[in-house]
Structures are given as C-alpha cells and as structure tokens.
Amino acid sequence: MKKRIVAHEEHFTGVLWGIAAQVKEYQLCWHLNKTLGFELKRGEDVEIINRKKGKTSFFSFYRFKEDLDKWEVYVIANKHFGEFLIPEVKQTDFFLMIRGEVSEQQQAELFLKLKSISVMQLVVKIDYHRLKSRENLIVE
C-alpha cells in the first residue's frame, strides 16, 4: 500500500515553493540535487483519496534529510491524471518544501539558485498556512 500523509501540522516551520517545470519529477530532482547540493531520493507515493469523486490519486514523492541545517526536504508532484494534490495552485507542477529553520537569507539564496535552473518556468513562494488543502502536504 502506498503512503498516505496523515499527520496535521498547524505550526509549520520552513518554506514552501511551487514550481512549474515541464519535466519528469526525477529530472527535476536531478537538477535540484546538482544545483542545491541535495540528495533527493524517491519515496513512496502520496496517496490521496477523493471520496466525492470516488477516485484515488498517487503523487510522486522525493525526500532528503540535510543534517547540517537539520532540514527535511521534500519534492511532491502536484498533478496526477487531471487531479491535483493542492487544487488551489493548479499552475504548479511540483512543490519543494523545506521543513526546519530556514533564515530569510537562506531563503533568498535558495530562491536565486532555484530561478537559475534552466528547466524551471516558474518558482513562487507559497504561504503554507493559507492553503485550504495543506493537510495533503504534511509529511511524517
């Protein structure tokens, strides 16, 4: 059975970016690993059950634990056969979430590096707490 993210996190600490890139998730992760020094590895897909539509969707999921800054880094696909993990931001293909203390300076540096990746068409910071479907992004 695929992983379903179930915890609820009201006090999210970190940063969340939405990414538009017309590449496969493994290609995006390769670019992120190369540019940001991450070591993202594929995890179990995120399973979302939509009871209203009677559908189950699976969203690809990558993770990396960065020991120096004590960050947990996740890349999660937003789209799966016409369904969205976070429907409020349909223009986003992927989410890059870093859980942990990320200073404003670190965020600015990471953002500049993200924008320098040639396959990225859009990188936008997203306010986690304003998302109606934020529970779909919560990881264990």
N, C-alpha and C positions, 0 to 999 in steps of 0.2 A: 504494500500500500504506500502511496506517495505521502509525503509530509504535508500536513496541514498546519499552518501557523495559527496558534490558538491563544497565546497569551495576550493580555491587554495592557498597554503601556501608556498611561496618562502623562508621565513625566519623561518624555523622550529627550535625551541629551545627545546632540550630534548635529549632523547636517544631511539634508536630502536634496538631491538634484534629479531633475527629469532630463532625459537625454533623447534626442531624436537622431537616429542613425540608421541608414538603410543597409545594415549588415546583420549577419547572424550573431547571436549572443556570444559564441565562442570567439568570433573575430573581435568584437568589442572588448571582451575581457583580455584578449591578447594585447590590444592597444593600451588598455588601462594598466596592465601589468608592466609593459615596456615603458610607458611614459611616467607612471606614478610609483613604480617600484613595488607594486603589489604582487601577490602570488595567488590570485583568484583561482579557485578550483570549483568544479561543478559539484553541486549538492543535489539532494532530492528535490524534485519539482514541488512547487507550492500548489496545493490543491484547493480550489475554491468551488464550493457547491452553491449554485444559484437555484434556490427552491422555487422561486416564481417561474423561472423558465424550465425547470426540471433538467438543468444541464450541470455538468461538472467540467471545469476547465483546469488545465495544468500550465503553470507558468515557470519557465526555466529559472534557475536559482544558482548563483555562484557566491562563494564566501571566502574571506581571508581574515585571519586574526593577526593584527600588527602588534607585536609585543612592545616595541619601544614606546609608542604613544598610547598603548592599551586600547587601540581601536578595533572594532569589529566592522569589517567592510563587506557590503552585500551588493550584488547586482541582481536585479529581479526584472524579468520581462514584464511588460505591461499588456501585451497583446497575445491572444491565442484564439485563432479561428473566429475572429469577429467579436470576441469577448474581451473585456478589459479588467485588469486587476484593480485599477483605480479609474473608474469611468469619468471622474471629474477632469482628468487631464489626458484626453484621448490623443492629443498630438504627441504625447511622449511614448517612445518605443520601449525605453528602459528606465529603471530607477537605480541610482547609485546612492546608497545610504551608508553613512559612516556613523556608527554609534560610539559614543565616548566624548571626551572633552576635545573639541576642535576650536582653537582660538580663531579670532577674526582674521589674523594674519595668515594662519594655516589655510583657512577657507579661501582667502584671496589668492594665495599661491596655487592651491589645488585647482581653483576655478580657471586661472590663466593657463595652467597645464592642460586642463580638460578642453578648453577652447582651442588649444594648439593641435589637437588630434584631428587629422585630416578627414576622417570618416564621420565626424560629428557635425550635424547640421544645426543643432540647437542644444544648448546647455542652459538650464534655468533652475535657479534655487526655488525650492518649494517649501512652503510653511506646513510642516507635518501636522500641526495642531488644527489647521483649517480644513484639512481633508475629511470629508464625510466618511470615506471608505478606508481610513487609516488603519483600521484593525487588520486589513489584508496585508499590510506591510510589516506587521510585528513579528519578529523572529525570536526564537527561543534562545 
